[in-house]
Amino acid sequence: MNMLPLVITMGCPGGIGPEIILKYFSALQVAEPIPVVVAGDRNVLLHYAQKLNIDCSLIPWTPGTNIPSAKNGIPLYETSHLAEDTFHPGTFSKETSVAMVAAITASVQGIQDQHFSAMCTCPISKEALQLSGQHFPGHTEMLAALTGSDKQVMMMAGDSLKVTLATIHCSIADVPSLLDETSLLQLFHTTCKSLQADFNLAQPRVAVAALNPHASENGMFGDEESRILLPAIKKAQEMGIPLQGPFPPDTIFFQAARGEYDAVICMYHDQGLIPFKLLHFEDGVNVTLGLPIVRTSVDHGTAYDIAGHGIANPSSLHAAITMAKTIATNRKLHK
């Protein structure tokens, strides 16, 4: 099946994004089954290549032209042109922040114009995003605005475990008040639909983790299970959404990791991310569900503390690229 190329965004020029991109391409032994383009800055990539002694040949690319083979170098869609004295490993500035955003906006536009099949994003800084003049809480919210979406779900995906989250960046004290039947039903539907369309699972097995220890032990440790979770799960089942629960959080991840479930729907950030990163710290992938475009991302941040030191691990980027290709292929099959 012929596929459009995938685009990788550079991320923050002061983070480890440029380094892991260079390492990804330098490790390629054969041509990729789907061509890959990097959206970013030539001077930034050349700077890190020289600093880290990585062989690097950049091949200019413009939308609408053929993609050169990655065996011959890195196809580069240049979305900014920073002067050498405007970027430094481990930090960001107004100029680098604007360049960081330019790679993202150009990539989204490229997908919408049918130049790319999917995007894989390297890490950005929320502070840098604000400094650029884009006042979004994070990467996902910016992508939602660019694509006109309003119901996104964060999935962390690996071979052994996939989790989605009912709440993400909030205080644990706020979690119970943020859980309601409407948002949970949307989460249940989006998770199951993604497993079917994105991961080609005709009959996904989905578990819902309880909020409280022992799934509240019949109300001894809270009433969220009986008051919110069980009614939402029952309604979802009546709507034909295949899921089970709520299950005690201290056992359900073990069961899912050994293959009894395809995904676990979690109530808060650390409930899902702790078991996930225990299994997939180096090769986990962040997938944004609910967007009209395919977007995967590395599961780590900019890592400013190690930027420019040559020790960044590209495993998550490799996994994110592979998963973006898989999802794009599956979505095309399910159209």
DRENDODREN-644515 format. One line per 8 residues: number of its first residue (from 1); their letters; for each residue x, y, z of C-alpha. Coordinates in pm, 1 decimal. Example, Ala and Ser with C-alpha at 12.3 -4.5 7.8 and 13.67 -1.06 7.14 Angstrom:
# DRENDODREN-644515
1 = AS = 1230.0,-450.0,780.0 ~ 1367.0,-106.0,714.0 .
***
This chain:
# DRENDODREN-644515
1 = MNMLPLVI = 0.0,0.0,0.0 ~ 137.9,339.8,-99.0 ~ 163.2,577.7,193.6 ~ 239.9,945.7,214.6 ~ 557.6,1032.4,405.1 ~ 559.9,1086.7,778.9 ~ 692.6,1411.1,925.8 ~ 904.0,1443.0,1243.0 .
9 = TMGCPGGI = 900.6,1779.7,1415.9 ~ 1233.0,1896.7,1559.7 ~ 1102.8,1997.2,1902.8 ~ 1277.8,2262.2,2108.7 ~ 1619.8,2343.5,1954.8 ~ 1769.8,2352.3,2303.6 ~ 1636.0,2009.2,2400.4 ~ 1728.6,1656.9,2296.6 .
17 = GPEIILKY = 1496.2,1648.5,1993.9 ~ 1765.5,1731.6,1735.7 ~ 2002.2,1474.8,1887.1 ~ 1758.1,1184.9,1884.7 ~ 1656.5,1270.3,1527.1 ~ 2020.2,1254.1,1416.5 ~ 2069.7,926.3,1602.2 ~ 1753.9,779.2,1451.6 .
25 = FSALQVAE = 1870.4,844.9,1096.3 ~ 2230.7,741.8,1161.9 ~ 2104.1,401.8,1283.5 ~ 1903.2,327.4,967.5 ~ 2044.0,29.2,783.0 ~ 1793.1,12.2,499.8 ~ 1547.5,250.4,339.0 ~ 1236.2,300.2,547.6 .
33 = PIPVVVAG = 915.5,140.4,410.6 ~ 750.5,482.6,440.3 ~ 959.5,793.4,364.3 ~ 1025.7,1026.2,656.9 ~ 1084.4,1403.6,650.1 ~ 1216.0,1621.2,931.9 ~ 1051.2,1959.6,984.4 ~ 1301.7,2186.4,1150.7 .
41 = DRNVLLHY = 1610.7,2400.4,1121.5 ~ 1916.5,2318.2,914.1 ~ 2156.8,2515.4,1133.1 ~ 2032.5,2347.2,1449.7 ~ 2073.4,1995.3,1310.6 ~ 2418.1,2071.8,1168.5 ~ 2525.4,2225.7,1500.7 ~ 2434.8,1913.1,1698.0 .
49 = AQKLNIDC = 2579.9,1683.3,1433.4 ~ 2914.6,1862.3,1458.6 ~ 2904.8,1890.2,1837.5 ~ 2822.3,1521.8,1884.1 ~ 3035.9,1394.8,1593.7 ~ 2742.7,1241.2,1409.3 ~ 2770.3,1205.2,1031.8 ~ 2491.4,1412.8,882.8 .
57 = SLIPWTPG = 2387.2,1493.8,528.7 ~ 2078.5,1713.3,496.9 ~ 1875.0,1703.2,177.6 ~ 1641.3,2001.6,125.6 ~ 1279.8,1907.0,60.2 ~ 974.6,2115.6,-27.3 ~ 608.0,2007.5,-21.0 ~ 491.4,1849.7,-342.6 .
65 = TNIPSAKN = 830.0,1707.2,-445.8 ~ 956.0,1350.5,-421.5 ~ 1106.6,1237.4,-91.8 ~ 1475.0,1141.8,-122.6 ~ 1581.9,811.5,28.8 ~ 1695.0,828.6,388.7 ~ 1994.7,616.2,285.0 ~ 2134.1,926.2,116.4 .
73 = GIPLYETS = 2075.7,1168.1,404.4 ~ 1805.6,1335.4,610.0 ~ 1519.5,1486.7,405.3 ~ 1470.1,1829.8,564.8 ~ 1165.6,2052.4,537.1 ~ 1323.7,2374.5,662.0 ~ 1064.7,2565.0,864.6 ~ 1302.8,2812.9,1028.9 .
81 = HLAEDTFH = 1653.9,2948.5,985.2 ~ 1813.9,3031.9,1318.9 ~ 2145.1,3209.3,1342.2 ~ 2416.6,3008.8,1522.6 ~ 2429.5,3248.8,1816.2 ~ 2053.8,3222.6,1890.5 ~ 2037.6,2864.2,2019.7 ~ 2226.6,2674.4,2288.4 .
89 = PGTFSKET = 2178.8,2324.8,2435.7 ~ 1986.3,2325.0,2761.3 ~ 1795.3,2649.5,2718.8 ~ 1544.4,2831.9,2501.6 ~ 1482.5,3185.0,2379.1 ~ 1211.9,3375.8,2196.8 ~ 1378.6,3291.8,1864.1 ~ 1408.7,2918.2,1932.9 .
97 = SVAMVAAI = 1054.1,2906.3,2068.3 ~ 915.4,3060.1,1750.3 ~ 1119.9,2811.7,1543.1 ~ 988.9,2524.9,1755.7 ~ 629.6,2628.9,1685.0 ~ 695.4,2684.9,1314.3 ~ 789.9,2319.6,1268.3 ~ 465.0,2210.3,1431.0 .
105 = TASVQGIQ = 232.9,2442.7,1239.6 ~ 398.4,2362.9,905.9 ~ 367.6,1989.5,974.5 ~ -1.4,2009.4,1062.0 ~ -62.5,2213.1,748.4 ~ 132.4,1955.1,552.5 ~ -96.0,1678.0,674.7 ~ -404.5,1884.6,596.3 .
113 = DQHFSAMC = -267.4,1948.8,247.0 ~ -206.2,1574.5,208.0 ~ 171.4,1595.3,188.4 ~ 213.9,1379.8,502.1 ~ 29.8,1079.0,642.5 ~ 112.3,1145.4,1009.4 ~ 332.5,1344.1,1242.4 ~ 571.8,1236.0,1514.5 .
121 = TCPISKEA = 669.2,1512.4,1754.0 ~ 989.8,1560.9,1947.0 ~ 955.9,1724.6,2289.5 ~ 879.7,2090.8,2346.6 ~ 880.3,2309.3,2654.7 ~ 552.1,2449.1,2786.3 ~ 737.3,2762.6,2893.8 ~ 887.9,2800.7,2547.6 .
129 = LQLSGQHF = 543.6,2755.6,2396.3 ~ 419.2,3051.4,2599.9 ~ 725.1,3256.6,2508.3 ~ 656.9,3195.3,2138.9 ~ 324.5,3374.6,2170.3 ~ 116.4,3054.3,2154.5 ~ -75.4,3058.1,2480.1 ~ -174.3,2693.3,2507.5 .
137 = PGHTEMLA = -120.5,2472.5,2814.3 ~ 79.1,2228.5,2604.2 ~ 155.4,2057.9,2275.3 ~ -173.6,1866.9,2256.0 ~ -391.9,2172.1,2310.2 ~ -206.2,2355.6,2033.7 ~ -259.9,2063.5,1794.4 ~ -627.8,2055.9,1891.5 .
145 = ALTGSDKQ = -663.6,2424.0,1802.6 ~ -479.4,2380.5,1472.9 ~ -707.7,2092.7,1373.8 ~ -1034.9,2226.9,1516.9 ~ -1068.0,1946.6,1772.6 ~ -1206.6,1967.4,2123.6 ~ -1204.5,1612.1,2264.4 ~ -854.6,1473.1,2296.6 .
153 = VMMMAGDS = -740.2,1167.3,2487.5 ~ -382.4,1090.1,2584.0 ~ -281.8,728.6,2531.3 ~ 54.5,595.3,2641.3 ~ 126.3,292.2,2428.3 ~ 378.6,11.1,2428.4 ~ 389.0,-353.9,2331.8 ~ 305.8,-472.7,2683.9 .
161 = LKVTLATI = 68.6,-202.6,2808.0 ~ -155.2,74.9,2678.0 ~ -325.1,324.5,2908.3 ~ -556.0,620.6,2862.1 ~ -631.9,882.9,3124.0 ~ -953.5,1039.8,3252.0 ~ -759.9,1331.1,3404.3 ~ -405.1,1438.9,3330.5 .
169 = HCSIADVP = -225.9,1741.2,3476.1 ~ -419.5,1828.7,3788.3 ~ -396.1,1788.4,4163.0 ~ -497.1,1446.5,4295.8 ~ -731.3,1633.5,4529.0 ~ -920.0,1760.7,4222.1 ~ -957.4,1424.6,4048.2 ~ -1290.1,1308.8,4204.5 .
177 = SLLDETSL = -1465.7,1633.7,4109.8 ~ -1339.7,1606.9,3751.1 ~ -1492.2,1262.5,3694.2 ~ -1840.4,1259.8,3544.4 ~ -2045.4,1025.3,3331.1 ~ -2035.0,1236.5,3015.0 ~ -1656.1,1273.7,3001.7 ~ -1603.3,910.4,3096.9 .
185 = LQLFHTTC = -1831.9,788.8,2819.0 ~ -1639.2,999.7,2570.6 ~ -1312.2,854.7,2701.6 ~ -1447.8,497.7,2683.9 ~ -1569.1,549.7,2327.5 ~ -1248.3,716.5,2204.2 ~ -1024.8,451.8,2363.0 ~ -1216.4,158.6,2218.6 .
193 = KSLQADFN = -1254.1,320.4,1877.1 ~ -878.0,381.6,1864.5 ~ -797.2,21.8,1954.0 ~ -1021.1,-90.2,1669.1 ~ -919.9,159.7,1399.8 ~ -562.9,250.6,1499.7 ~ -440.7,-83.4,1634.4 ~ -662.1,-311.1,1422.2 .
201 = LAQPRVAV = -820.9,-492.3,1717.4 ~ -1168.9,-599.7,1608.2 ~ -1274.2,-698.0,1961.7 ~ -1062.7,-492.5,2203.3 ~ -1047.3,-600.2,2566.5 ~ -1057.5,-286.3,2779.3 ~ -1038.2,-260.0,3157.3 ~ -1134.0,38.2,3371.1 .
209 = AALNPHAS = -919.4,99.1,3678.9 ~ -1105.0,208.2,3990.2 ~ -1022.3,537.5,4158.0 ~ -999.0,405.2,4514.0 ~ -801.3,117.8,4668.8 ~ -975.5,-220.0,4627.3 ~ -1231.4,-45.4,4402.0 ~ -1360.3,114.7,4728.0 .
217 = ENGMFGDE = -1437.8,-221.8,4895.7 ~ -1814.1,-173.9,4863.0 ~ -1803.3,185.7,4974.8 ~ -1556.8,156.6,5262.2 ~ -1298.8,378.4,5088.0 ~ -1514.5,615.7,4887.3 ~ -1827.2,617.4,4673.7 ~ -1690.2,722.2,4332.9 .
225 = ESRILLPA = -1708.4,365.7,4203.2 ~ -2078.6,317.9,4280.8 ~ -2177.4,679.7,4213.9 ~ -1981.3,757.0,3896.1 ~ -1778.6,471.6,3748.9 ~ -2027.3,183.0,3757.9 ~ -2315.8,380.9,3603.5 ~ -2085.2,508.9,3327.5 .
233 = IKKAQEMG = -1950.5,160.6,3256.7 ~ -2300.1,9.8,3244.3 ~ -2421.3,278.5,3006.7 ~ -2115.7,224.2,2786.4 ~ -2182.1,-149.4,2776.4 ~ -2544.3,-83.1,2677.4 ~ -2409.8,134.2,2392.8 ~ -2196.4,-155.7,2270.8 .
241 = IPLQGPFP = -1863.7,-23.9,2400.3 ~ -1660.4,-329.6,2509.1 ~ -1511.2,-267.6,2851.6 ~ -1511.4,-412.7,3201.5 ~ -1453.3,-286.4,3553.6 ~ -1392.2,-98.9,3768.9 ~ -1103.4,-316.2,3884.5 ~ -871.3,-263.2,4182.2 .
249 = PDTIFFQA = -573.7,-62.9,4053.7 ~ -317.6,-279.7,4234.6 ~ -397.0,-586.6,4021.1 ~ -534.9,-470.3,3687.0 ~ -203.4,-350.5,3540.7 ~ -40.0,-687.0,3607.5 ~ -327.0,-859.1,3428.7 ~ -307.8,-621.2,3133.1 .
257 = ARGEYDAV = 70.7,-650.0,3104.0 ~ 48.9,-1027.1,3075.2 ~ -200.9,-997.3,2791.0 ~ -545.6,-1025.6,2947.4 ~ -646.8,-673.9,2837.7 ~ -548.7,-454.1,2543.9 ~ -570.0,-129.2,2741.1 ~ -646.0,9.9,3084.7 .
265 = ICMYHDQG = -847.0,328.4,3129.9 ~ -706.2,514.1,3430.7 ~ -853.4,781.9,3650.4 ~ -546.9,1002.0,3701.3 ~ -197.8,1066.9,3566.5 ~ 28.2,868.6,3798.2 ~ -213.6,577.4,3826.8 ~ -144.8,501.0,3462.1 .
273 = LIPFKLLH = 200.8,647.3,3407.1 ~ 381.1,469.6,3691.9 ~ 309.1,114.8,3569.9 ~ 347.2,223.8,3208.4 ~ 692.1,377.6,3253.9 ~ 802.0,85.1,3467.7 ~ 751.3,-130.5,3157.2 ~ 816.5,120.3,2878.5 .
281 = FEDGVNVT = 1047.4,389.7,3012.6 ~ 1269.3,386.0,2702.6 ~ 1031.2,278.0,2426.4 ~ 694.1,421.6,2527.6 ~ 488.9,630.3,2285.6 ~ 246.9,914.1,2354.9 ~ -47.6,893.8,2112.2 ~ -305.6,1172.5,2091.9 .
289 = LGLPIVRT = -648.7,1024.0,2025.8 ~ -944.7,1229.8,1908.4 ~ -756.1,1436.3,1650.6 ~ -842.2,1418.9,1279.1 ~ -470.6,1364.7,1213.0 ~ -231.5,1093.8,1332.0 ~ 3.9,1225.9,1597.8 ~ 249.4,1028.3,1806.6 .
297 = SVDHGTAY = 521.8,1162.3,2030.9 ~ 813.5,1050.2,2239.3 ~ 713.7,981.6,2599.0 ~ 979.2,1209.0,2750.8 ~ 1047.4,1579.6,2778.4 ~ 1314.2,1813.6,2644.8 ~ 1571.6,1684.5,2898.6 ~ 1757.2,2015.8,2901.5 .
305 = DIAGHGIA = 1996.1,1877.7,3163.1 ~ 2148.5,1631.0,2915.5 ~ 2097.9,1823.6,2589.3 ~ 2418.9,1842.4,2388.8 ~ 2595.3,1572.0,2591.4 ~ 2542.9,1294.7,2337.0 ~ 2371.2,1056.7,2579.3 ~ 2005.0,1096.8,2477.1 .
313 = NPSSLHAA = 1833.5,767.8,2390.8 ~ 1641.3,763.9,2058.8 ~ 1442.3,446.3,2143.3 ~ 1117.0,630.1,2214.4 ~ 1147.0,826.6,1889.4 ~ 1200.5,507.6,1692.6 ~ 896.1,351.3,1860.2 ~ 688.1,664.2,1798.6 .
321 = ITMAKTIA = 777.5,668.9,1429.3 ~ 696.1,299.4,1392.5 ~ 363.2,344.3,1571.5 ~ 269.0,650.2,1364.8 ~ 321.5,445.6,1049.7 ~ 114.5,159.1,1190.6 ~ -173.3,386.4,1290.2 ~ -171.4,573.1,958.6 .
329 = TNRKLHK = -179.4,241.8,771.7 ~ -459.9,101.3,986.7 ~ -671.1,416.2,959.3 ~ -642.3,400.0,582.4 ~ -760.1,38.0,589.3 ~ -1059.3,125.3,809.5 ~ -1184.1,414.4,594.9 .
***
